[in-house]
Amino acid sequence: MSDLDKNRALAEWLEWQLRQVKNRIRELEVKEQQEQRARERARAEMSWKIQPQRGGMAAMLHRGGCTTYSEQFGFINREEALIALGEPDIEACPICTPETGLTNG
């Protein structure tokens, strides 16, 4: 086998190796994104959020993961949610029932 043939074979092998590494990087990026979303969901489920009062409707307390009110920032902790639930102008969401997570915790 000539030096030229050896170098062509080596180049093909290195290109194959590079494709393998790039595929693995893509797999790891997808896995990392999935894990990040799972961490964000877990954080949301352990938090609460308040939907502001609008259009004559009372403000509403939601569990952090409730999709009825989809804002994903401004989470409050358990203590703050307990305080909010005691306020006369804040109602509990009838869908996600945030008071269950507060009174059973």
C-alpha positions as MATLAB code, in Angstrom:
seq = 'MSDLDKNRALAEWLEWQLRQVKNRIRELEVKEQQEQRARERARAEMSWKIQPQRGGMAAMLHRGGCTTYSEQFGFINREEALIALGEPDIEACPICTPETGLTNG';
ca = [
       0.000    0.000    0.000;
       1.435    3.373   -0.975;
       1.831    6.334    1.382;
      -0.938    8.091   -0.545;
      -3.325    5.157   -0.044;
      -2.423    4.941    3.656;
      -3.090    8.647    4.135;
      -6.404    8.429    2.282;
      -7.444    5.507    4.471;
      -6.359    7.426    7.555;
      -8.314   10.492    6.426;
     -11.461    8.390    5.886;
     -11.069    6.815    9.313;
     -10.554   10.211   10.963;
     -13.632   11.594    9.180;
     -15.634    8.609   10.463;
     -14.299    9.254   13.982;
     -15.257   12.928   13.729;
     -18.796   12.009   12.640;
     -19.062    9.661   15.629;
     -17.910   12.371   18.029;
     -20.276   14.970   16.535;
     -23.188   12.524   16.823;
     -22.281   11.863   20.459;
     -22.099   15.605   21.144;
     -25.613   16.041   19.671;
     -26.909   13.182   21.847;
     -25.342   14.714   24.956;
     -26.754   18.156   24.130;
     -30.263   16.704   23.804;
     -29.833   14.830   27.084;
     -28.579   17.994   28.815;
     -31.566   19.990   27.530;
     -33.978   17.288   28.737;
     -32.337   17.251   32.164;
     -32.512   21.049   32.367;
     -36.232   20.983   31.527;
     -36.764   18.279   34.170;
     -34.945   20.409   36.773;
     -37.081   23.412   35.833;
     -40.281   21.345   36.098;
     -39.216   19.983   39.490;
     -38.460   23.492   40.734;
     -41.826   24.717   39.489;
     -43.667   21.843   41.172;
     -42.093   22.776   44.499;
     -43.106   26.429   44.112;
     -46.217   28.524   43.742;
     -47.103   31.566   41.658;
     -49.689   34.304   41.831;
     -51.744   35.322   38.830;
     -52.393   39.064   39.136;
     -55.906   40.433   39.434;
     -57.309   41.282   36.001;
     -60.629   42.314   34.563;
     -62.510   42.311   37.846;
     -61.385   38.775   38.678;
     -59.557   38.087   41.914;
     -55.860   37.309   41.948;
     -55.249   33.559   41.957;
     -52.694   31.319   43.631;
     -51.384   28.456   41.484;
     -48.919   25.632   41.912;
     -45.721   26.447   40.056;
     -46.398   23.846   37.373;
     -50.031   24.813   36.739;
     -50.574   25.447   33.052;
     -53.740   27.463   33.665;
     -51.427   30.411   34.326;
     -48.292   29.803   32.318;
     -45.889   32.458   33.625;
     -42.689   30.618   34.560;
     -40.996   33.335   36.577;
     -41.738   35.016   39.864;
     -42.183   31.815   41.841;
     -42.876   32.149   45.530;
     -41.979   29.739   48.320;
     -44.277   27.786   50.654;
     -44.327   30.436   53.376;
     -45.232   33.184   50.902;
     -47.928   30.976   49.357;
     -49.453   30.363   52.787;
     -49.570   34.105   53.374;
     -51.099   34.698   49.931;
     -53.736   32.029   50.501;
     -54.795   33.831   53.676;
     -55.381   37.081   51.815;
     -59.072   37.838   51.117;
     -58.413   39.052   47.559;
     -56.445   35.954   46.449;
     -58.269   32.759   45.514;
     -56.863   29.265   45.046;
     -56.874   27.874   41.516;
     -59.665   25.273   41.284;
     -57.654   23.277   38.730;
     -54.281   22.787   40.448;
     -55.591   23.204   44.024;
     -52.456   24.787   45.488;
     -53.800   24.661   49.025;
     -53.426   20.859   49.001;
     -49.676   21.197   48.679;
     -49.639   23.777   51.434;
     -51.813   22.110   54.048;
     -50.380   18.609   53.568;
     -46.735   19.688   53.598;
];
